Amino acid sequence: MTEAWVRNKPGMASVKEMPLVQDGPPPGGFAPVRYARRIPTSGPSATAIFLTAFGAFAYGMYQVGQGNKVRRALKEEKIAARSAILPMLQAEEDERFVKEWKKYLEEEARIMKDVPGWKVGESVYNSGKWMPPATGELRPEPQEFLSVVIPKLGNPYPKMRESMEYKEDIPVC
């Protein structure tokens, strides 16, 4: 069927008779096509980020330095306080040592009374200089310590005190 018969009017007999009409660009041409990769620049620049990070680091290091100064001052204060009370602590220790030394000499005299030629308090070493005993013999006995502390604090374990009674017949090494 031809167009002429469908529309009931004379027309073309073939497609070849159609006028040549071709689509073209609009006047002035099309807009340019973006084919390159373009990432939008949003946010701070790399320089701004670097300067901010450097500023935070510098401030942190400044705070560390200030903390070190405070800590050093506290440490010096602690050392000064300890050296101020050191003579008092040493005097107390010397007093305790003299008491224990006298007890030790009395015990030595009692134990060695039958040994001929034994001199109480004389060193068995011939070094010529005095040294405090390093054996721990002159430390307070637990029984003596507990007999002072427990009455003040109250004994939470009353049976324990009975089992800690000092026995004279046990030799002390």
VENHU-V99527 format. One record per pair of residues at least 6 apart in sequence whose C-alpha atoms are under 6 Angstrom apart, sorted by the first residue. I is the first residue (numbers start at 1). J is the second residue. D is the distance in Angstrom with one decimal. If there is no record, write none. Layout:
# VENHU-V99527
i = <I,I>
j = <J,J>
d = <D,D>
This chain:
# VENHU-V99527
i = <4,4,100,109>
j = <10,11,138,120>
d = <4.8,4.9,5.7,5.9>
